[in-house]
Amino acid sequence: MAELLELLKQSEQQRKEEKERYKEEKRQAEEQRMEERRQERELREKERQRYEEELRQKEEDRRREREEDCLHYEGLIRSLTEKKKD
């Protein structure tokens, strides 16, 4: 009888340990999923920032190019009007 009680206690202890192990594994898996999601968000944010910076740079390049074109054409117009006066 004592042996049966001991076996029952051992079985109960094993069940508790397995249950705790399962809970811990589940908790760790959830933490890992949360960390992966956080890293994915950070990566998307970096990509978004890089894309926005590229857009800003392209806009700045186009603006500078337009200014240069305007200055060039203003110079041409000025030189042509001065030649007509002569």
N, CA, C and O atoms as a printed pandas DataFrame, in Angstrom:
     atom_number atom_name residue_name chain_id  residue_number  x_coord  y_coord  z_coord
0              1         N          MET        A               1    0.822   -1.202    0.000
1              2        CA          MET        A               1    0.000    0.000    0.000
2              3         C          MET        A               1    0.864    1.263    0.000
3              4         O          MET        A               1    0.589    2.234   -0.704
4              5         N          ALA        A               2    1.913    1.209    0.813
5              6        CA          ALA        A               2    2.825    2.358    0.879
6              7         C          ALA        A               2    3.481    2.589   -0.476
7              8         O          ALA        A               2    3.719    3.728   -0.877
8              9         N          GLU        A               3    3.767    1.506   -1.168
9             10        CA          GLU        A               3    4.380    1.628   -2.499
10            11         C          GLU        A               3    3.426    2.312   -3.474
11            12         O          GLU        A               3    3.843    3.145   -4.278
12            13         N          LEU        A               4    2.159    1.960   -3.399
13            14        CA          LEU        A               4    1.169    2.581   -4.275
14            15         C          LEU        A               4    1.055    4.076   -3.988
15            16         O          LEU        A               4    0.970    4.887   -4.910
16            17         N          LEU        A               5    1.053    4.430   -2.716
17            18        CA          LEU        A               5    0.999    5.848   -2.350
18            19         C          LEU        A               5    2.236    6.580   -2.866
19            20         O          LEU        A               5    2.139    7.703   -3.362
20            21         N          GLU        A               6    3.379    5.949   -2.747
21            22        CA          GLU        A               6    4.619    6.554   -3.230
22            23         C          GLU        A               6    4.577    6.724   -4.750
23            24         O          GLU        A               6    4.968    7.768   -5.271
24            25         N          LEU        A               7    4.106    5.705   -5.455
25            26        CA          LEU        A               7    3.979    5.800   -6.906
26            27         C          LEU        A               7    3.002    6.904   -7.305
27            28         O          LEU        A               7    3.235    7.649   -8.257
28            29         N          LEU        A               8    1.908    6.992   -6.555
29            30        CA          LEU        A               8    0.918    8.039   -6.816
30            31         C          LEU        A               8    1.527    9.424   -6.604
31            32         O          LEU        A               8    1.300   10.330   -7.406
32            33         N          LYS        A               9    2.293    9.592   -5.537
33            34        CA          LYS        A               9    2.952   10.871   -5.273
34            35         C          LYS        A               9    3.948   11.217   -6.373
35            36         O          LYS        A               9    4.016   12.359   -6.830
36            37         N          GLN        A              10    4.715   10.220   -6.791
37            38        CA          GLN        A              10    5.696   10.439   -7.854
38            39         C          GLN        A              10    5.008   10.839   -9.164
39            40         O          GLN        A              10    5.438   11.748   -9.873
40            41         N          SER        A              11    3.922   10.117   -9.448
41            42        CA          SER        A              11    3.165   10.405  -10.661
42            43         C          SER        A              11    2.604   11.825  -10.624
43            44         O          SER        A              11    2.659   12.556  -11.614
44            45         N          GLU        A              12    2.071   12.197   -9.480
45            46        CA          GLU        A              12    1.521   13.541   -9.313
46            47         C          GLU        A              12    2.631   14.591   -9.443
47            48         O          GLU        A              12    2.431   15.637  -10.060
48            49         N          GLN        A              13    3.777   14.311   -8.871
49            50        CA          GLN        A              13    4.905   15.245   -8.954
50            51         C          GLN        A              13    5.368   15.386  -10.404
51            52         O          GLN        A              13    5.650   16.494  -10.862
52            53         N          GLN        A              14    5.447   14.279  -11.118
53            54        CA          GLN        A              14    5.851   14.321  -12.527
54            55         C          GLN        A              14    4.852   15.137  -13.346
55            56         O          GLN        A              14    5.241   15.925  -14.208
56            57         N          ARG        A              15    3.570   14.943  -13.070
57            58        CA          ARG        A              15    2.536   15.687  -13.793
58            59         C          ARG        A              15    2.691   17.192  -13.534
59            60         O          ARG        A              15    2.588   18.002  -14.455
60            61         N          LYS        A              16    2.937   17.552  -12.278
61            62        CA          LYS        A              16    3.122   18.963  -11.947
62            63         C          LYS        A              16    4.355   19.541  -12.655
63            64         O          LYS        A              16    4.328   20.657  -13.174
64            65         N          GLU        A              17    5.427   18.755  -12.660
65            66        CA          GLU        A              17    6.656   19.215  -13.319
66            67         C          GLU        A              17    6.444   19.392  -14.821
67            68         O          GLU        A              17    6.904   20.368  -15.413
68            69         N          GLU        A              18    5.743   18.438  -15.426
69            70        CA          GLU        A              18    5.456   18.538  -16.852
70            71         C          GLU        A              18    4.583   19.757  -17.151
71            72         O          GLU        A              18    4.795   20.460  -18.139
72            73         N          LYS        A              19    3.609   19.993  -16.289
73            74        CA          LYS        A              19    2.723   21.141  -16.461
74            75         C          LYS        A              19    3.520   22.443  -16.354
75            76         O          LYS        A              19    3.324   23.357  -17.156
76            77         N          GLU        A              20    4.408   22.530  -15.381
77            78        CA          GLU        A              20    5.249   23.721  -15.223
78            79         C          GLU        A              20    6.189   23.888  -16.415
79            80         O          GLU        A              20    6.387   25.002  -16.899
80            81         N          ARG        A              21    6.762   22.793  -16.884
81            82        CA          ARG        A              21    7.654   22.824  -18.041
82            83         C          ARG        A              21    6.893   23.328  -19.277
83            84         O          ARG        A              21    7.403   24.140  -20.049
84            85         N          TYR        A              22    5.665   22.826  -19.445
85            86        CA          TYR        A              22    4.831   23.254  -20.562
86            87         C          TYR        A              22    4.541   24.755  -20.469
87            88         O          TYR        A              22    4.635   25.471  -21.467
88            89         N          LYS        A              23    4.192   25.226  -19.275
89            90        CA          LYS        A              23    3.915   26.652  -19.086
90            91         C          LYS        A              23    5.146   27.491  -19.407
91            92         O          LYS        A              23    5.043   28.535  -20.050
92            93         N          GLU        A              24    6.296   27.037  -18.962
93            94        CA          GLU        A              24    7.546   27.771  -19.202
94            95         C          GLU        A              24    7.873   27.794  -20.699
95            96         O          GLU        A              24    8.262   28.833  -21.233
96            97         N          GLU        A              25    7.719   26.668  -21.365
97            98        CA          GLU        A              25    7.966   26.615  -22.808
98            99         C          GLU        A              25    7.012   27.549  -23.550
99           100         O          GLU        A              25    7.408   28.257  -24.476
100          101         N          LYS        A              26    5.768   27.536  -23.131
101          102        CA          LYS        A              26    4.767   28.405  -23.755
102          103         C          LYS        A              26    5.125   29.881  -23.538
103          104         O          LYS        A              26    5.019   30.687  -24.462
104          105         N          ARG        A              27    5.543   30.231  -22.328
105          106        CA          ARG        A              27    5.929   31.598  -22.005
106          107         C          ARG        A              27    7.140   32.023  -22.842
107          108         O          ARG        A              27    7.172   33.128  -23.383
108          109         N          GLN        A              28    8.130   31.139  -22.943
109          110        CA          GLN        A              28    9.318   31.453  -23.731
110          111         C          GLN        A              28    8.978   31.617  -25.212
111          112         O          GLN        A              28    9.510   32.503  -25.880
112          113         N          ALA        A              29    8.100   30.770  -25.715
113          114        CA          ALA        A              29    7.692   30.870  -27.117
114          115         C          ALA        A              29    6.980   32.198  -27.367
115          116         O          ALA        A              29    7.197   32.836  -28.398
116          117         N          GLU        A              30    6.140   32.610  -26.437
117          118        CA          GLU        A              30    5.437   33.886  -26.574
118          119         C          GLU        A              30    6.432   35.048  -26.527
119          120         O          GLU        A              30    6.320   35.992  -27.309
120          121         N          GLU        A              31    7.388   34.982  -25.631
121          122        CA          GLU        A              31    8.414   36.027  -25.568
122          123         C          GLU        A              31    9.196   36.100  -26.871
123          124         O          GLU        A              31    9.502   37.187  -27.359
124          125         N          GLN        A              32    9.513   34.956  -27.422
125          126        CA          GLN        A              32   10.249   34.914  -28.684
126          127         C          GLN        A              32    9.414   35.522  -29.812
127          128         O          GLN        A              32    9.932   36.284  -30.629
128          129         N          ARG        A              33    8.133   35.189  -29.857
129          130        CA          ARG        A              33    7.255   35.766  -30.891
130          131         C          ARG        A              33    7.173   37.286  -30.736
131          132         O          ARG        A              33    7.200   38.020  -31.723
132          133         N          MET        A              34    7.072   37.748  -29.492
133          134        CA          MET        A              34    7.005   39.193  -29.251
134          135         C          MET        A              34    8.310   39.874  -29.692
135          136         O          MET        A              34    8.280   40.951  -30.287
136          137         N          GLU        A              35    9.429   39.253  -29.403
137          138        CA          GLU        A              35   10.723   39.805  -29.802
138          139         C          GLU        A              35   10.857   39.843  -31.330
139          140         O          GLU        A              35   11.344   40.822  -31.896
140          141         N          GLU        A              36   10.420   38.773  -31.980
141          142        CA          GLU        A              36   10.464   38.739  -33.443
142          143         C          GLU        A              36    9.588   39.838  -34.035
143          144         O          GLU        A              36    9.981   40.505  -34.992
144          145         N          ARG        A              37    8.402   40.025  -33.464
145          146        CA          ARG        A              37    7.513   41.094  -33.947
146          147         C          ARG        A              37    8.149   42.462  -33.745
147          148         O          ARG        A              37    8.064   43.328  -34.616
148          149         N          ARG        A              38    8.785   42.656  -32.595
149          150        CA          ARG        A              38    9.450   43.929  -32.310
150          151         C          ARG        A              38   10.564   44.187  -33.328
151          152         O          ARG        A              38   10.704   45.298  -33.840
152          153         N          GLN        A              39   11.341   43.163  -33.610
153          154        CA          GLN        A              39   12.424   43.310  -34.579
154          155         C          GLN        A              39   11.874   43.600  -35.976
155          156         O          GLN        A              39   12.436   44.412  -36.710
156          157         N          GLU        A              40   10.782   42.940  -36.339
157          158        CA          GLU        A              40   10.160   43.193  -37.639
158          159         C          GLU        A              40    9.660   44.634  -37.729
159          160         O          GLU        A              40    9.822   45.284  -38.762
160          161         N          ARG        A              41    9.046   45.141  -36.638
161          162        CA          ARG        A              41    8.584   46.531  -36.617
162          163         C          ARG        A              41    9.757   47.495  -36.781
163          164         O          ARG        A              41    9.677   48.467  -37.532
164          165         N          GLU        A              42   10.842   47.212  -36.068
165          166        CA          GLU        A              42   12.021   48.067  -36.176
166          167         C          GLU        A              42   12.566   48.066  -37.598
167          168         O          GLU        A              42   12.942   49.113  -38.125
168          169         N          LEU        A              43   12.608   46.903  -38.209
169          170        CA          LEU        A              43   13.104   46.797  -39.577
170          171         C          LEU        A              43   12.211   47.571  -40.541
171          172         O          LEU        A              43   12.705   48.288  -41.412
172          173         N          ARG        A              44   10.894   47.426  -40.386
173          174        CA          ARG        A              44    9.971   48.170  -41.250
174          175         C          ARG        A              44   10.133   49.669  -41.051
175          176         O          ARG        A              44   10.082   50.433  -42.015
176          177         N          GLU        A              45   10.327   50.092  -39.812
177          178        CA          GLU        A              45   10.509   51.520  -39.525
178          179         C          GLU        A              45   11.803   52.039  -40.164
179          180         O          GLU        A              45   11.822   53.134  -40.726
180          181         N          LYS        A              46   12.862   51.266  -40.079
181          182        CA          LYS        A              46   14.123   51.675  -40.715
182          183         C          LYS        A              46   13.954   51.771  -42.226
183          184         O          LYS        A              46   14.441   52.712  -42.853
184          185         N          GLU        A              47   13.264   50.800  -42.804
185          186        CA          GLU        A              47   13.019   50.828  -44.250
186          187         C          GLU        A              47   12.182   52.047  -44.639
187          188         O          GLU        A              47   12.460   52.701  -45.644
188          189         N          ARG        A              48   11.166   52.345  -43.845
189          190        CA          ARG        A              48   10.323   53.504  -44.118
190          191         C          ARG        A              48   11.146   54.784  -44.043
191          192         O          ARG        A              48   11.020   55.658  -44.900
192          193         N          GLN        A              49   11.980   54.895  -43.028
193          194        CA          GLN        A              49   12.818   56.085  -42.884
194          195         C          GLN        A              49   13.792   56.214  -44.059
195          196         O          GLN        A              49   14.002   57.309  -44.582
196          197         N          ARG        A              50   14.382   55.091  -44.464
197          198        CA          ARG        A              50   15.307   55.109  -45.602
198          199         C          ARG        A              50   14.580   55.547  -46.870
199          200         O          ARG        A              50   15.101   56.354  -47.640
200          201         N          TYR        A              51   13.385   55.020  -47.085
201          202        CA          TYR        A              51   12.593   55.377  -48.259
202          203         C          TYR        A              51   12.248   56.872  -48.232
203          204         O          TYR        A              51   12.372   57.556  -49.248
204          205         N          GLU        A              52   11.817   57.374  -47.078
205          206        CA          GLU        A              52   11.474   58.794  -46.976
206          207         C          GLU        A              52   12.693   59.673  -47.213
207          208         O          GLU        A              52   12.588   60.729  -47.836
208          209         N          GLU        A              53   13.842   59.245  -46.719
209          210        CA          GLU        A              53   15.069   60.017  -46.938
210          211         C          GLU        A              53   15.432   60.022  -48.424
211          212         O          GLU        A              53   15.854   61.051  -48.951
212          213         N          GLU        A              54   15.274   58.901  -49.092
213          214        CA          GLU        A              54   15.525   58.848  -50.533
214          215         C          GLU        A              54   14.593   59.799  -51.278
215          216         O          GLU        A              54   15.018   60.512  -52.187
216          217         N          LEU        A              55   13.318   59.805  -50.885
217          218        CA          LEU        A              55   12.363   60.713  -51.525
218          219         C          LEU        A              55   12.760   62.171  -51.303
219          220         O          LEU        A              55   12.730   62.974  -52.235
220          221         N          ARG        A              56   13.129   62.508  -50.074
221          222        CA          ARG        A              56   13.559   63.882  -49.781
222          223         C          ARG        A              56   14.769   64.262  -50.618
223          224         O          ARG        A              56   14.849   65.369  -51.151
224          225         N          GLN        A              57   15.703   63.336  -50.726
225          226        CA          GLN        A              57   16.913   63.614  -51.494
226          227         C          GLN        A              57   16.577   63.809  -52.975
227          228         O          GLN        A              57   17.122   64.704  -53.621
228          229         N          LYS        A              58   15.692   62.986  -53.509
229          230        CA          LYS        A              58   15.297   63.132  -54.915
230          231         C          LYS        A              58   14.598   64.464  -55.142
231          232         O          LYS        A              58   14.854   65.143  -56.136
232          233         N          GLU        A              59   13.712   64.838  -54.218
233          234        CA          GLU        A              59   13.027   66.126  -54.339
234          235         C          GLU        A              59   14.026   67.272  -54.298
235          236         O          GLU        A              59   13.918   68.225  -55.069
236          237         N          GLU        A              60   14.990   67.179  -53.404
237          238        CA          GLU        A              60   16.013   68.217  -53.295
238          239         C          GLU        A              60   16.855   68.284  -54.572
239          240         O          GLU        A              60   17.184   69.371  -55.046
240          241         N          ASP        A              61   17.197   67.134  -55.118
241          242        CA          ASP        A              61   17.962   67.100  -56.372
242          243         C          ASP        A              61   17.164   67.733  -57.512
243          244         O          ASP        A              61   17.716   68.499  -58.302
244          245         N          ARG        A              62   15.871   67.418  -57.604
245          246        CA          ARG        A              62   15.031   67.999  -58.663
246          247         C          ARG        A              62   14.897   69.511  -58.485
247          248         O          ARG        A              62   14.949   70.261  -59.460
248          249         N          ARG        A              63   14.725   69.955  -57.247
249          250        CA          ARG        A              63   14.616   71.388  -56.977
250          251         C          ARG        A              63   15.903   72.103  -57.383
251          252         O          ARG        A              63   15.860   73.148  -58.033
252          253         N          ARG        A              64   17.037   71.541  -57.003
253          254        CA          ARG        A              64   18.334   72.132  -57.350
254          255         C          ARG        A              64   18.515   72.169  -58.873
255          256         O          ARG        A              64   19.004   73.154  -59.428
256          257         N          GLU        A              65   18.116   71.092  -59.529
257          258        CA          GLU        A              65   18.233   71.025  -60.985
258          259         C          GLU        A              65   17.349   72.090  -61.645
259          260         O          GLU        A              65   17.772   72.734  -62.605
260          261         N          ARG        A              66   16.126   72.277  -61.137
261          262        CA          ARG        A              66   15.240   73.307  -61.684
262          263         C          ARG        A              66   15.838   74.703  -61.492
263          264         O          ARG        A              66   15.772   75.545  -62.388
264          265         N          GLU        A              67   16.416   74.935  -60.325
265          266        CA          GLU        A              67   17.048   76.227  -60.071
266          267         C          GLU        A              67   18.201   76.467  -61.036
267          268         O          GLU        A              67   18.352   77.559  -61.584
268          269         N          GLU        A              68   19.007   75.436  -61.234
269          270        CA          GLU        A              68   20.127   75.563  -62.170
270          271         C          GLU        A              68   19.622   75.829  -63.579
271          272         O          GLU        A              68   20.179   76.662  -64.294
272          273         N          ASP        A              69   18.562   75.121  -63.983
273          274        CA          ASP        A              69   17.987   75.353  -65.315
274          275         C          ASP        A              69   17.477   76.787  -65.440
275          276         O          ASP        A              69   17.695   77.443  -66.459
276          277         N          CYS        A              70   16.805   77.265  -64.410
277          278        CA          CYS        A              70   16.293   78.635  -64.447
278          279         C          CYS        A              70   17.430   79.639  -64.583
279          280         O          CYS        A              70   17.349   80.572  -65.383
280          281         N          LEU        A              71   18.470   79.449  -63.814
281          282        CA          LEU        A              71   19.615   80.358  -63.895
282          283         C          LEU        A              71   20.251   80.307  -65.288
283          284         O          LEU        A              71   20.632   81.335  -65.848
284          285         N          HIS        A              72   20.356   79.120  -65.822
285          286        CA          HIS        A              72   20.933   78.960  -67.156
286          287         C          HIS        A              72   20.090   79.695  -68.201
287          288         O          HIS        A              72   20.620   80.441  -69.025
288          289         N          TYR        A              73   18.772   79.478  -68.160
289          290        CA          TYR        A              73   17.896   80.124  -69.148
290          291         C          TYR        A              73   17.831   81.629  -68.929
291          292         O          TYR        A              73   17.747   82.387  -69.895
292          293         N          GLU        A              74   17.869   82.073  -67.689
293          294        CA          GLU        A              74   17.904   83.517  -67.442
294          295         C          GLU        A              74   19.162   84.121  -68.050
295          296         O          GLU        A              74   19.115   85.202  -68.638
296          297         N          GLY        A              75   20.282   83.425  -67.910
297          298        CA          GLY        A              75   21.537   83.896  -68.512
298          299         C          GLY        A              75   21.446   83.947  -70.027
299          300         O          GLY        A              75   21.910   84.903  -70.648
300          301         N          LEU        A              76   20.854   82.928  -70.618
301          302        CA          LEU        A              76   20.684   82.906  -72.073
302          303         C          LEU        A              76   19.804   84.063  -72.534
303          304         O          LEU        A              76   20.134   84.762  -73.492
304          305         N          ILE        A              77   18.699   84.256  -71.856
305          306        CA          ILE        A              77   17.778   85.344  -72.220
306          307         C          ILE        A              77   18.487   86.681  -72.092
307          308         O          ILE        A              77   18.371   87.533  -72.972
308          309         N          ARG        A              78   19.214   86.869  -71.014
309          310        CA          ARG        A              78   19.937   88.116  -70.799
310          311         C          ARG        A              78   20.953   88.360  -71.923
311          312         O          ARG        A              78   21.051   89.462  -72.462
312          313         N          SER        A              79   21.708   87.302  -72.262
313          314        CA          SER        A              79   22.719   87.476  -73.301
314          315         C          SER        A              79   22.072   87.750  -74.654
315          316         O          SER        A              79   22.601   88.540  -75.435
316          317         N          LEU        A              80   20.946   87.118  -74.945
317          318        CA          LEU        A              80   20.265   87.357  -76.230
318          319         C          LEU        A              80   19.678   88.770  -76.278
319          320         O          LEU        A              80   19.759   89.444  -77.304
320          321         N          THR        A              81   19.094   89.209  -75.179
321          322        CA          THR        A              81   18.519   90.561  -75.182
322          323         C          THR        A              81   19.612   91.618  -75.263
323          324         O          THR        A              81   19.415   92.672  -75.867
324          325         N          GLU        A              82   20.756   91.342  -74.660
325          326        CA          GLU        A              82   21.863   92.296  -74.756
326          327         C          GLU        A              82   22.415   92.340  -76.176
327          328         O          GLU        A              82   22.801   93.409  -76.649
328          329         N          LYS        A              83   22.461   91.206  -76.862
329          330        CA          LYS        A              83   22.941   91.171  -78.246
330          331         C          LYS        A              83   21.988   91.930  -79.160
331          332         O          LYS        A              83   22.428   92.590  -80.101
332          333         N          LYS        A              84   20.681   91.842  -78.892
333          334        CA          LYS        A              84   19.709   92.552  -79.723
334          335         C          LYS        A              84   19.869   94.059  -79.566
335          336         O          LYS        A              84   19.678   94.810  -80.522
336          337         N          LYS        A              85   20.220   94.499  -78.364
337          338        CA          LYS        A              85   20.385   95.920  -78.111
338          339         C          LYS        A              85   21.585   96.474  -78.875
339          340         O          LYS        A              85   21.590   97.642  -79.262
340          341         N          ASP        A              86   22.587   95.651  -79.090
341          342        CA          ASP        A              86   23.804   96.098  -79.779
342          343         C          ASP        A              86   23.598   96.162  -81.234
343          344         O          ASP        A              86   24.517   96.518  -81.973
